[in-house]
Amino acid sequence: MKTQEITSEKSNIANQWRSSGMTQIDYASANNIPIHTLRYWLYKHKDAVSEEGSFLRIKDLSTVNELVLRYPGGVELRLPASTPIIVIKQLISL
């Protein structure tokens, strides 16, 4: 496998984890990936994403009771849906 193919595969795994809604530990276990390997790939993918630039779209919150922020270390922070956007932005940039 070429280096570019490996990088693409790791990027796909990082994206799949982010969209899975699972903790890193659960995702790694379910996909037979050592947790330290997954975390390394996520770390490397984060660097690639930050170079490309990205944004976060927040959908209409009128029908949502709570928001869940999931940090790279697997830590989840649950907030009431009425949390001001400025607070959410500050928590995301931690």
N, C-alpha and C positions, 0 to 999 in steps of 0.2 A: 504494500500500500504506500502511495506517495504521501509526503508530508502534508500537501494541500488537502488530500482526501481525509487524512487523519484529523486535521484541523477542522474541516467541514463536519465530520462525524461528531467531534467533541462539541462543536457549536450547536448541532442539532440536538444533542443530548441535553445541553444547557437550556435550550429553548423548550424542549419537552418537559423538563423538570419545572420550569417556571409556569408553564400552562397546566401542569398536572394538579396543582393545588395540594400536593403532598409535601411533607417535610423532606429535607434532604436525606435523613436517615431512612425514612420509609421508601423513598424513591430509589435510593441506592440498593437497599435490600431487595426490593421488587425486581430490580433490573440486574442483579448480580454484579454490582459495581462496588468496589471498596469505597467506603465513605470518604476517606482522605483523597482518593482519586477523583471522585465527583467534585469535592470542594476545590481541588486544584483546577479542574476544568472550568468550574464556575468562575473562579478567580481570573483565569486567563481570558475567559469569554467576556467578563465584565470590562477588562481593559480594551478588548476589541470593540465592544458596544459603545464605550465612552468615546472612542476615537471617531466612530461613525456618527454619534449624536443620537439622541432618542427623546421621546416625550411620553408622557403618561396621560391617557385620556380617562377622565372620570365621567362615568355615565350619569344619567339622571338619578339623583339620590333620593327622590321623593318616595320611592317604593322600597328602599333599603333600610333595614333597622340598624345595621352595624357595618362598619368597615373593618377589614382585616389587612394589616400591613405585615407582610412576611419578609423578614430580613434574610440576607444570604446565609447566616449561621443557623437558620431554621427557627429563629425566634419569631413568634407571632404577637402582634399588638392589636387588640380589638378595641375599636373606638365607636362611640355612638355616631350614627349617620349625620347627626347635627353638628359634628365637629367642624369648626371653621376651616376653610380651605388653606388659609395661611398656616395653621397648625399642622395640617397634613403635609404641606410642602416642606415644613421644617423637619418633620419626622422622617420624610422620605430621604432628605439629603444627609441624614446622619451617617 
